[in-house]
Amino acid sequence: MSMKTTPYWWEDEPREAASKIAPPAKVDVAIVGAGYTGLSAALVLARSGLSVAVFEAGQLGEGASSRNGGMVGPSFHKLGIAGLKAQYGVDKTNEILKESVGFVDFLEDFLKTEKIDADFKRTGRFLGALKPAHYDTMAAGLEDLQTACGVKGEMVTNSALESETGSAKFFGGLVFHQDGGLHPAKYHSGLVAKVREAGVVILDHTPVGKVEKMAAGLILTTPNGQTTADKVAICTNGYTGSAFKEFKRRILPLRSAIIATEPLAPEVMKRLMPKHRMQGDSRRLFAYYRPSPDGSRILFGGRATGLKDAPNKNAALLHRSMCEIYPELNTTKISHVWSGLVAYTFDHSPHIGKIGDLHFAMGYCGSGVARSTYFGTKLGHKILGQEELGHTSFDEMPLKGKPFYNGSPWFMPAVLSWHRAADRLGL
Ligand SMILES: Cc1cc2nc3c(=O)[nH]c(=O)nc-3n(C[C@H](O)[C@H](O)[C@H](O)COP(=O)(O)OP(=O)(O)OC[C@H]3O[C@@H](n4cnc5c(N)ncnc54)[C@H](O)[C@@H]3O)c2cc1C
């Protein structure tokens, strides 16, 4: 297949050339990672009058923040309500769900207040049920969520399906009305501009190799020089490397990939995605799909074939997965395929806090567009010591690793293959 292996999003928002800025000798706060988390934290800190430098190992938007699917939702906890209650009790569960249902409002307000044009739209999200039993599970789940946190959603019966999807594969489905979509790279560029306006120095192509505590403060070492900071925040999510072993051994990096189809005829788009919603379905190995913001093509994402980037294999896998839902796209060409790393955690929860001298927020488990903005902002307030503004129901949930796990999830390809096989067998 002849296709580009860079994100479709970068056609509208090409990456910036390397800036070659030298690290400042001293700042109040140094942030490692220039994705949504690090940039959101930097904005809060700089606007409170602190000097801030953000260090980015690659080009700006190298990580997940300019590569993702741009699908925005409350990202309810992956444990589900029953799992949450078993782990944290009823009160904490309700707190977590009520806070999560506000993530999209938070992001929408943020985009409006900051005047960032990222093509954000409250499209709603449609989830198709591939079996009657899946439909029943969705209905029960929706009812529980409505009771716990007032989420706005409705079931779509078989007879109403045509108004939601052109796929004949579903028995029914569920629509979450609060969800939406945006252009992730436009959002990232908009955030970079705001952060710079606030006086933050952003250093691209400047990987932080280590952070050491000395009498003068925390010393960050990079190939381009050193910076001394009073405080340091690690915002490296799925890209957390060996420089930060204490974080790496608590995070499961997983690769997620997306394909973009070539432009489709307007009548095909209208039939397949009549309401321009974000979409997914009830397969074990979750696939996420959506129309491009201009409505001209389909972007279809899911788990990649392995931990390393393998564009051809990923394109073939995702094309197959897309055709399981929309068989008529069998001969449709793929214009782009790309991938990036997301960060799972062993308790399926995002985390924010401090380990040793290092502040952090990470572990969005693949749903981080709204979460990372929200947690990055909270992180900024926490670093400033603003307890009330920094508070979240995710506080006091320690980020834990597992014995013998060192940060390489060698077992994940086997786990994913099992889920793929189970989907094929209809288990
Ligand atoms: C293909 C894909 C699709 C996705 N789709 C969705 C979606 O539709 N909806 C959704 O909600 N979420 C989605 N996500 C997840 C979402 O994009 C992430 O959760 C979010 O962008 C995380 O932001 P972040 O700032 O924490 O991390 P990132 O944006 O990953 O940024 C971390 C940065 O840290 C840098 N870094 C690492 N180590 C160092 C170092 N030592 N020194 C300096 N810099 C360093 C990296 O280069 C990287 O740029 C998707 C992710 C991927 C990869």
The ligand as a Gaussian input file, in Angstrom:
#p B3LYP/6-31G(d) Opt

LIG

0 1
 C       -2.960000       6.676000      18.250000
 C       -3.575000       7.266000      19.496000
 C       -4.939000       7.528000      19.512000
 C       -5.527000       8.097000      20.653000
 N       -6.839000       8.455000      20.603000
 C       -7.397000       9.089000      21.650000
 C       -8.719000       9.572000      21.554000
 O       -9.362000       9.492000      20.511000
 N       -9.251000      10.148000      22.660000
 C       -8.555000      10.293000      23.825000
 O       -9.095000      10.820000      24.810000
 N       -7.265000       9.876000      23.922000
 C       -6.671000       9.303000      22.863000
 N       -5.360000       8.933000      22.931000
 C       -4.601000       9.199000      24.165000
 C       -4.162000      10.664000      24.298000
 O       -3.619000      11.118000      23.095000
 C       -3.103000      10.766000      25.426000
 O       -3.630000      10.233000      26.602000
 C       -2.682000      12.199000      25.688000
 O       -2.290000      12.846000      24.504000
 C       -1.528000      12.178000      26.692000
 O       -0.955000      13.470000      26.766000
 P        0.379000      13.652000      27.573000
 O        0.756000      15.074000      27.483000
 O        0.226000      13.099000      28.950000
 O        1.449000      12.718000      26.851000
 P        2.097000      12.821000      25.383000
 O        1.323000      13.690000      24.477000
 O        2.378000      11.435000      24.939000
 O        3.463000      13.602000      25.660000
 C        4.528000      13.046000      26.395000
 C        5.796000      13.658000      25.837000
 O        6.878000      13.391000      26.716000
 C        8.045000      13.395000      25.912000
 N        9.145000      12.783000      26.665000
 C        9.252000      11.502000      27.091000
 N       10.419000      11.340000      27.775000
 C       11.052000      12.534000      27.767000
 C       12.309000      12.984000      28.299000
 N       13.126000      12.166000      28.973000
 N       12.660000      14.277000      28.093000
 C       11.823000      15.129000      27.427000
 N       10.632000      14.738000      26.901000
 C       10.252000      13.461000      27.078000
 C        7.632000      12.598000      24.683000
 O        8.468000      12.823000      23.575000
 C        6.196000      13.092000      24.465000
 O        6.109000      14.094000      23.492000
 C       -4.740000       8.349000      21.814000
 C       -3.374000       8.082000      21.791000
 C       -2.785000       7.550000      20.636000
 C       -1.308000       7.279000      20.626000

